[in-house]
Amino acid sequence: MLTPAQRHFQKVMAERRGISDERDAETRTAHEQILFRLHMHKSSLSQIQSRQAKAAVKASILPEFQGWIDGTIEGDSGRADPVIPTLMVWAVDCSDYALALRIGRYVVKHGLSMPDDNYRRPAPTVLAEEICNPILNLATTDAGADLSGYIPMLDELAEIVADSDMPDEVRAKLCKVRAFCRRDTEDAETKGEALKLFREAMSLNPGAGVKREIASLVSALKKAPQTSAASGDAKDEISSSDTAATETPATEKATRTRKQTKTAAGTQKATRKTAAKKTTKTATK
C-alpha cells in the first residue's frame, strides 16, 4: 500500500510525463519504476493458476498504482503507456467496474493500444467483452439473480464505446446483457427498453440466442395494464414479427391442424358436389 507521499509523487510524475519528453530524467525514472513494478507483479501472477486467486491478488495490487492512474487521467495527455490499459483489465478482473470504466474512458478516448504480450483485441473490444462476460454468465445460469444494479454501469460502458469499431457480436453481447438487467423489472417502460435491446442484439447477431427472451417480453408487455404513456410506448416496441415469435410450438401445431382440417373439409365438400352433379346428369339421361 502506498503512503500518501508516494501516491502524490506518482501522481505528479504521471502528470509531468504527459507534458514532458523522455529527456526529463526524473520523469523517465519514475515511469521505469512503474513499469518495473508492473513487470514484477505480472511475473508473480503468472505463477497462479486460479482465476479467482489472481483476481484477489490484482485487487490488492491496484492501490499501488493509484497515484499513477490519477495523474495520467487528470493530465489527459493520451501519451502511450502500457501500464494504464493493463490496469484497466485488472480492474475488470477483480470486478472494480468503477475504476475500470474510469480508466477505460481515458483509454478509449485517446485510442491507446493494448499491450502486445497478452491482448490481440483493441481496447474498446476488450473493455466491453471482459465486463459483459461474467455478468452474462450470471444472467444465463441464475434466472433469479437481481441484475438491476448493473444497469448504470453497463449504460456508461455503452456510452464509452458507442463510437468505437468492434465486432458486431461483441456489441450484440453488450446489448444482450443490458437487456437481461432490465427484463425482470415490474416497470413497463424498462421492460420496453429490454425488448428494444434484445431486438438490437438479434439484429447485430442473429445467433445471439435472444428469441425466447423477446417472445417472453412481448407476452408480458401485452398483458401489462396500459396505465401511462410510458407503458404505451413500451407496447409500441412490439412488432408483428415479435407477435409471431410469441407463438409456442404447441400453438403453431394447433394452428396447422386447424388449417389442415379446414382444407380436408373443403376437399370433401367439393368431392360431394362433383359426385352429385354426375348423379344428376346420369339421371337426366
CORLINMO-V139546 format. One record per backbone hydrogen bond with DSSP energy under -1.0 kcal/mol. CO is the residue of the C=O (numbers start at 1). NH is the residue of the N-H. E is the energy in kcal/mol with one decimal. If there is no record, write none. Layout:
((CO;NH;E) (CO;NH;E))
//
This chain:
((3;7;-2.6) (4;8;-2.2) (5;9;-2.3) (6;10;-2.5) (7;11;-2.3) (8;12;-2.5) (9;13;-2.6) (10;14;-2.6) (11;15;-2.3) (12;16;-2.6) (13;17;-2.3) (14;18;-1.1) (16;19;-1.1) (16;20;-1.2) (21;24;-1.8) (23;25;-1.2) (24;28;-2.7) (25;29;-2.6) (26;30;-2.1) (27;31;-2.4) (28;32;-2.3) (29;33;-2.1) (30;34;-1.9) (31;35;-2.6) (32;36;-2.4) (33;37;-2.5) (34;38;-2.5) (35;39;-2.6) (36;40;-2.4) (37;41;-2.0) (38;42;-2.5) (39;43;-2.2) (40;44;-2.0) (41;45;-2.6) (42;46;-1.9) (44;47;-1.2) (45;48;-1.8) (50;54;-2.2) (51;55;-2.4) (52;56;-2.0) (53;57;-2.0) (54;58;-2.8) (55;59;-2.1) (56;60;-1.3) (57;61;-1.5) (58;62;-2.4) (61;64;-2.4) (62;65;-2.2) (63;66;-1.1) (65;69;-2.5) (66;70;-2.8) (67;71;-2.5) (68;72;-2.2) (69;73;-2.5) (70;74;-2.6) (71;75;-2.1) (72;76;-1.8) (82;86;-1.3) (83;87;-2.3) (84;88;-1.9) (85;89;-1.8) (86;90;-2.2) (87;91;-2.2) (88;92;-1.7) (89;93;-2.7) (90;94;-1.7) (91;96;-2.7) (92;95;-2.0) (95;97;-1.5) (96;100;-2.3) (97;101;-2.6) (98;102;-1.8) (99;103;-2.7) (100;104;-2.9) (101;105;-2.6) (102;106;-1.1) (103;107;-2.6) (104;108;-3.0) (105;109;-2.2) (106;110;-2.0) (107;112;-2.2) (115;119;-1.6) (122;126;-2.3) (123;127;-2.9) (124;128;-2.5) (125;129;-2.6) (126;130;-2.6) (127;131;-1.4) (128;132;-2.2) (129;133;-2.4) (132;136;-3.0) (133;137;-2.3) (134;138;-1.8) (135;139;-2.3) (136;140;-2.0) (137;141;-1.2) (138;142;-2.0) (142;145;-1.8) (147;150;-2.0) (148;151;-1.4) (150;154;-2.8) (151;155;-2.5) (152;156;-2.0) (153;157;-2.2) (154;158;-2.4) (155;159;-1.9) (156;160;-2.3) (157;161;-2.1) (161;164;-1.6) (167;171;-1.9) (168;172;-2.7) (169;173;-1.6) (170;174;-1.8) (171;175;-2.3) (172;176;-2.7) (173;177;-2.5) (174;178;-2.0) (175;179;-2.0) (176;180;-2.4) (177;181;-1.6) (179;182;-1.4) (179;183;-1.7) (182;185;-1.5) (187;191;-2.2) (188;192;-2.4) (189;193;-1.8) (190;194;-2.2) (191;195;-2.5) (192;196;-2.3) (193;197;-2.3) (194;198;-2.6) (195;199;-2.4) (196;200;-2.0) (197;201;-2.5) (198;202;-2.2) (199;203;-2.0) (200;204;-2.2) (201;205;-2.4) (205;208;-2.3) (210;214;-2.4) (211;215;-2.4) (212;216;-2.4) (213;217;-2.5) (214;218;-2.6) (215;219;-2.2) (216;220;-2.2) (217;221;-2.8) (218;222;-1.9) (219;223;-1.5) (220;224;-1.2) (225;227;-1.5) (228;232;-1.8) (229;233;-2.7) (230;234;-2.2) (231;235;-2.1) (232;236;-1.5) (234;237;-1.2) (235;238;-1.7) (239;243;-2.1) (240;244;-2.2) (241;245;-1.7) (244;247;-1.3) (248;252;-2.7) (249;253;-2.4) (250;254;-2.4) (251;255;-2.5) (252;256;-2.2) (253;257;-2.4) (254;258;-2.4) (255;259;-2.2) (256;260;-2.6) (257;261;-2.5) (258;262;-2.5) (259;263;-2.4) (260;264;-2.5) (261;265;-2.6) (262;266;-2.4) (263;267;-2.2) (264;268;-2.5) (265;269;-2.4) (266;270;-2.3) (267;271;-2.2) (268;272;-2.4) (269;273;-2.1) (270;274;-2.2) (271;275;-2.4) (272;276;-2.3) (273;277;-2.1) (274;278;-2.1) (275;279;-2.2) (276;280;-2.2) (277;281;-2.3) (278;282;-2.2) (279;283;-2.3) (280;284;-1.9) (281;285;-2.0))
//
